[in-house]
Amino acid sequence: MSQVLAETYLFLKGFWRYRETLFWVVVFPALLVALFILIFGSPERSISLNVAAVDLDGGPLASALLKALNSTGVAKVRLAQAGDAARLVANGTYDAVLVVPAGFTENLTQARRAVAYLYYYADPNWGGVARGVVYGVVEEFSASVAKYAVNFTPAPFRPYVEFVAQPISLREAPVEPKLGPGGLALFHVVSVIGVQTLFIGLFTGINIVIERRRDRTLALLLSSPMKSYHIFLGDTLAAAVAVGISAAAVLAVGYTLGADYGAISPGQAAAAALLLAAGLLSTIGIGLLLAPLARTPEAAAAMANGVAFPLMFLGGLAVPQWMIPEWLRIVPMALPLSWCLNGVRAMFLYGYGPLEALSQAAPGAAAGLALYAVGAFVYRRLLHRAQESP
């Protein structure tokens, strides 16, 4: 028993020295529970619906209805152009679209029933929430219109007004999502490839100098005719090959479990490869920016995991962006890989063309290339530091 206790004592004594162990035993579970509570566990977390309104009426009562919907604090109403409202919901642009047709205000002011149309995502969870919020606002607004009409209508005409018990009739049209033939399986395939790109890029960037310094190959490489940027580009290419191998494995398992890639054109596949390459370069750049903070391979691994795991959940990679608390949605907006992955999803899930997806992801891809360029500068500084250190 004394030997067992002695081993336990030695483990506890050295526990704080080994940062990788510290990460997996303390930091990782703490991060995991915090993320789960932030994303899934708080019943009081605020929700934010992306609702569009197509106002074909332009009258004061139509404007008042949209103002009432916007004042809920839940639905952020944006005015959309008249067009295919169902398509705007099916391709994920909006959670719901409320169409107010021409004659809406005129019908209400003349004590006739007015009609509005609601298109919403047909699923029992988020789509049901969107439908319930808009429906509740329209019902309350309809009741207000009826009460106002009765109170300010002369007594001889009140029976005609009271006949319209519900001045506004809301006609609902649930919209099935157009996720392509692979459906949700294809969504998860793209998500996992994005997660692998994140981890491989971060670990490559952080360990690009530290790992070689430990295995004593860095000094050999620096003393050879090889240029320093050859090492940098070689490690980048190695990371790209690793992502390709990982993606091939994910695609194979996804196909076995029902993901169908038949509708993906060669142009879309090429555009997806370009976007993933830009996303990989961005994560390598982030890793290089973090590398000066790590002194040992263990510290580098702990740091990479500490950054990658929160980004996996909060960066719009493994968890859909709409499920992230509103105040944390700045994370996927600031992560270039998230922009690139959204471009891939737009093609594979919603049928976007290659040029359309590339233009949508262009800000993130440009930011990713800029991060990689800054990382290259940091890499040179790391090499100088490695040469100066014994």
Stockholm file with secondary structure:
# STOCKHOLM 1.0

chainA/1-390         MSQVLAETYLFLKGFWRYRETLFWVVVFPALLVALFILIFGSPERSISLNVAAVDLDGGPLASALLKALNSTGVAKVRLAQAGDAARLVANGTYDAVLVVPAGFTENLTQARRAVAYLYYYADPNWGGVARGVVYGVVEEFSASVAKYAVNFTPAPFRPYVEFVAQPISLREAPVEPKLGPGGLALFHVVSVIGVQTLFIGLFTGINIVIERRRDRTLALLLSSPMKSYHIFLGDTLAAAVAVGISAAAVLAVGYTLGADYGAISPGQAAAAALLLAAGLLSTIGIGLLLAPLARTPEAAAAMANGVAFPLMFLGGLAVPQWMIPEWLRIVPMALPLSWCLNGVRAMFLYGYGPLEALSQAAPGAAAGLALYAVGAFVYRRLLHRAQESP
#=GR chainA/1-390 SS CHHHHHHHHHHHHHHTTCHHHHIIIIIHHHHHHHHHIIIIICTTCCCCEEEEEEESSCSHHHHHHHHHHHTTSSEEEEECCSSCHHHHHHTTSCSEEEEECTTHHHHHHTTCCEEEEEEEECSTTHHHHHHHHHHHHHHHHHHHHHHHHHHTSCGGGHHHHHTCSSSEEEEEEEECCCCTTTHHHHHHHHHHHHHHHHHHHHHHHHHHHHHHHHTTCHHHHHHSSCCHHHHHHHHHHHHHHHHHHHHHHHHHHHHHTTCCCTTCCHHHHHHHHHHHHHHHHHHHHHHHHHGGGCCSHHHHHHHHHHHHHHHHHHSSSSSCGGGSCGGGTHHHHHCHHHHHHHHHHHHHHHCCCHHHHHHHHHHHHHHHHHHHHHHHHHHHHHHHHHHHCC
#=GC SS_cons         CHHHHHHHHHHHHHHTTCHHHHIIIIIHHHHHHHHHIIIIICTTCCCCEEEEEEESSCSHHHHHHHHHHHTTSSEEEEECCSSCHHHHHHTTSCSEEEEECTTHHHHHHTTCCEEEEEEEECSTTHHHHHHHHHHHHHHHHHHHHHHHHHHTSCGGGHHHHHTCSSSEEEEEEEECCCCTTTHHHHHHHHHHHHHHHHHHHHHHHHHHHHHHHHTTCHHHHHHSSCCHHHHHHHHHHHHHHHHHHHHHHHHHHHHHTTCCCTTCCHHHHHHHHHHHHHHHHHHHHHHHHHGGGCCSHHHHHHHHHHHHHHHHHHSSSSSCGGGSCGGGTHHHHHCHHHHHHHHHHHHHHHCCCHHHHHHHHHHHHHHHHHHHHHHHHHHHHHHHHHHHCC
//
